[in-house]
Amino acid sequence: MCGRYYIEIDDRELADICAAVESGKHDNAEQLEIKLSGEIFPTDIVPVQVDAGKFRAMKWGFTGFDKKPVINARIETVREKPMFREHMLERRCVIPASGYYEWGKAKKTGGKKTKYKLFMPGGPIYFAGCWRQDPGSALNTFVILPQPAAGVVDAPPDRMPVIIPRRNIPDWQNGYLANANISYILSIKEVD
């Protein structure tokens, strides 16, 4: 779940966030090559909100024990796993996006994997995450928190990112919102 997402800066709110990070008005943005639009891949450097209205450029993925990036932390176990426990308690963040991608086997393609774009009309959406300073790196990193899809979308994924409603972002970042309830209906469309 959530191995890629995307940012479309034609959304005014996302354009403002990207412009603020790009201009260097916020932490460490000026010396980094930040991905501000298009398809976002693991290890890309992107805008992340760490405090009310404060965005930082961060790299997607904690460095794992095997040096490979760990990009997701399941909401059900994030408080139990040593890699995430402290960060979930002390360093929550939200990741602004236009939507995300999932892959599934479509009947009409004979079992070939089909790429789907999931989004909220009138977006943007904000994924729940936590962040940390990776040892030996000057750049902060983050993970996205996925949860069971629970019928929110009609296929293909069995998991989806925890989506924090805009009005609940401060509660999430301050630790008052334990597990976000999905209150939005996402749209899905096949991508060519």
SULTAQUI-V434711 format. One record per pair of residues at least 6 apart in sequence whose ideal C-beta (glycine too) atoms are under 7 Angstrom apart, sorted by the first residue. I is the first residue (numbers start at 1). J is the second residue. Records with the same first field share a line. If there is no record, write none. Layout:
BEGIN
I = J  J
END
This chain:
BEGIN
1 = 72  146  157  159  160
2 = 72  100  144  146  161
3 = 42  71
4 = 39  40  41  100  101
5 = 40  97  99  100  101
6 = 38  39  40  97  98  99  101
7 = 14  36  37  38  40  97  98
8 = 14  37  98
9 = 15  18  36  37
11 = 98  123  124
13 = 124
14 = 96  98  124
17 = 47  55  96
18 = 36  37  47
20 = 26  55
21 = 29  34  47  55  57
22 = 29  34  36
24 = 30
26 = 54  55  56
27 = 56
28 = 56  57
29 = 57
32 = 45  57
33 = 45
34 = 45  46  57
35 = 44  45  46
40 = 46  60
42 = 60  61  69  71
43 = 59  60  61  69
44 = 60
45 = 57  58  59
46 = 58  60
47 = 55  57  96
48 = 55  56  58  93  95  131  142
49 = 55  93  94  96
50 = 56  93  131
51 = 173
52 = 170
56 = 140
58 = 131  139  140  141  142
59 = 139  141
60 = 71  142
61 = 69  70  71  141  143
62 = 70  83  132  134  141  143
63 = 69  134
64 = 70
70 = 83  143
71 = 143  144
72 = 143  144  146
73 = 81  84  130  143  145
74 = 146
75 = 145  146  147  162  179
78 = 84  88  145
79 = 85  88
84 = 130  143
87 = 130  131  132
88 = 130
89 = 175
91 = 130  131  132
92 = 130  172  173  175
93 = 129  130  131  142
94 = 126  127  128  129  164  169  172
95 = 126  127  129  142  144
96 = 124  126
97 = 124  125  127
98 = 119  123  124
99 = 117  118  119  123  125
100 = 118  161
101 = 115  116  117
102 = 116  118  156  157
103 = 113  114  115  156
104 = 113  114  116  155  156
105 = 111  113
106 = 114
114 = 190
115 = 191
116 = 156  188  189  190  191
117 = 189  191
118 = 153  186  188
119 = 186  187
120 = 184  186  187
121 = 187
125 = 163
126 = 163  164  166  169
127 = 144  161  162  163
128 = 145  162  164  172  180
129 = 142  143  144  145
130 = 142  143
131 = 140  141  142
132 = 140  141
133 = 140
134 = 141
144 = 161
145 = 161  162
146 = 159  160  161  162
147 = 159  160  162
148 = 158  159
149 = 157  158  159  160
152 = 160  182  186
153 = 160  186  188
154 = 188
162 = 180
163 = 180  182  184
164 = 172  180
165 = 183
168 = 177  180
171 = 177
172 = 180
END
